[in-house]
Amino acid sequence: MRTRINLCERLDHMQHGYALNPVYDDFWKERDYRAMAHLITVPTMMEGGWLDNNVKHWDSTRFYAALPEDLPKRLIMGQWNHASSQYDDAQDIRHAWFDYWLLGLDTGVMDLPAIDSQANDGIRRQGDVWPPPGTRTVT
């Protein structure tokens, strides 16, 4: 709330956030979500889009990878823009996740693969590790 009502900080945030050549200075160190990922202690479900021009896809995948190994977590990525998951069963998965973790209901969501991703070939792939086995970094 403090940043919403403090116009000076909002201007600083906008200028840093849209800088053409950003410098990793104290402003960014304070906001480095990956450096603070080890502090997360609650089950985390992330949804991101490979076509998102706002939250870059590597922000989602790198943050997921930075979360503690023993933390219950899910990563859902697919062929959509800045929106929640567009899979036909997306709402069911969300409800199952929150019903399990917030209400303690046995929804079976933890039996699902932790990774749910659809590449540009349209095929939905599920697995338990990120990056998926058999993938490699290319330039």
C-alpha positions in Angstrom: 0.0 0.0 0.0 2.9 2.3 0.8 4.1 2.3 -2.8 0.7 3.0 -4.1 0.3 6.2 -2.2 3.9 7.4 -2.3 4.0 9.1 -5.7 7.8 9.8 -5.5 8.5 6.1 -5.2 6.1 5.3 -8.0 8.0 7.6 -10.3 11.3 6.0 -9.3 9.8 2.5 -9.9 8.5 3.5 -13.3 11.8 5.1 -14.4 13.8 2.0 -13.2 11.2 -0.5 -14.6 11.2 0.9 -18.1 14.9 1.9 -18.3 16.3 1.0 -21.7 19.6 -0.1 -20.2 18.9 -1.1 -16.6 21.7 -1.4 -14.1 21.4 -4.0 -11.4 21.6 -1.5 -8.5 20.2 -1.3 -5.0 16.7 -0.7 -6.5 16.7 -4.0 -8.3 18.5 -5.9 -5.5 15.7 -5.0 -3.1 13.2 -6.4 -5.6 15.1 -9.5 -6.7 12.5 -12.2 -6.2 14.8 -15.1 -7.1 17.3 -14.0 -4.4 14.4 -14.2 -1.9 12.8 -17.4 -3.1 14.4 -19.4 -0.3 12.2 -17.4 2.1 9.0 -18.8 0.7 7.5 -21.4 3.0 3.9 -21.8 1.5 2.9 -24.2 -1.3 3.2 -22.2 -4.5 1.4 -22.6 -7.8 2.6 -20.5 -10.7 0.9 -19.9 -14.0 2.6 -18.1 -16.8 2.4 -17.7 -20.5 5.1 -18.3 -23.1 3.6 -15.4 -25.1 3.5 -12.9 -22.2 5.1 -9.6 -23.1 4.7 -8.2 -19.5 6.0 -11.0 -17.2 8.7 -12.7 -19.3 8.5 -16.4 -19.4 12.0 -16.7 -17.9 10.8 -14.8 -14.9 8.3 -17.6 -14.2 10.6 -20.6 -14.9 13.7 -19.1 -13.1 11.6 -18.2 -10.1 10.1 -21.8 -10.0 13.6 -23.2 -10.2 14.7 -20.9 -7.3 12.0 -22.1 -5.0 13.1 -24.5 -2.2 13.4 -28.1 -3.4 11.2 -29.4 -0.6 8.4 -26.8 -1.2 5.2 -28.2 -2.7 5.0 -26.3 -6.0 3.5 -26.4 -9.5 4.5 -24.6 -12.7 1.9 -24.2 -15.4 3.0 -22.6 -18.7 1.3 -22.4 -22.1 0.5 -20.6 -25.3 -1.2 -17.5 -24.0 -0.4 -13.9 -23.2 -0.6 -12.2 -19.8 -3.4 -14.3 -18.4 -4.0 -17.3 -16.2 -3.8 -20.8 -17.6 -6.0 -21.4 -20.7 -6.2 -25.2 -20.4 -9.7 -26.7 -20.4 -9.2 -28.1 -16.9 -7.3 -25.0 -15.6 -10.1 -23.9 -13.2 -10.5 -27.4 -11.9 -6.8 -27.6 -11.1 -6.8 -24.2 -9.4 -9.8 -25.2 -7.3 -8.2 -28.6 -6.4 -4.9 -26.8 -5.4 -6.6 -24.3 -3.1 -9.2 -26.8 -1.8 -6.3 -29.0 -0.8 -4.0 -26.4 0.7 -6.6 -24.1 2.2 -9.4 -26.5 3.2 -7.5 -29.7 3.6 -9.7 -31.6 1.1 -8.2 -34.7 -0.6 -8.5 -33.5 -4.2 -5.8 -35.6 -5.7 -4.0 -32.5 -7.0 -0.7 -33.6 -5.4 -0.9 -36.7 -7.5 -0.7 -34.6 -10.7 2.7 -33.9 -12.3 4.3 -30.7 -10.9 5.0 -29.3 -14.4 2.4 -28.6 -17.0 3.6 -26.9 -20.2 2.5 -26.5 -23.8 5.2 -25.5 -26.3 4.4 -23.8 -29.7 3.8 -27.2 -31.2 0.4 -27.3 -29.3 1.3 -30.4 -27.3 0.6 -30.3 -23.6 3.4 -32.0 -21.7 3.5 -32.9 -18.0 6.3 -33.9 -15.8 7.9 -33.5 -12.4 11.1 -31.6 -13.1 12.1 -28.3 -14.7 13.6 -28.0 -17.2 12.1 -31.1 -18.8 14.4 -34.1 -19.4 16.1 -34.1 -22.8 16.0 -30.3 -23.2 19.1 -28.2 -23.6 20.1 -24.6 -23.6 20.6 -23.0 -27.1 21.8 -19.6 -28.1 
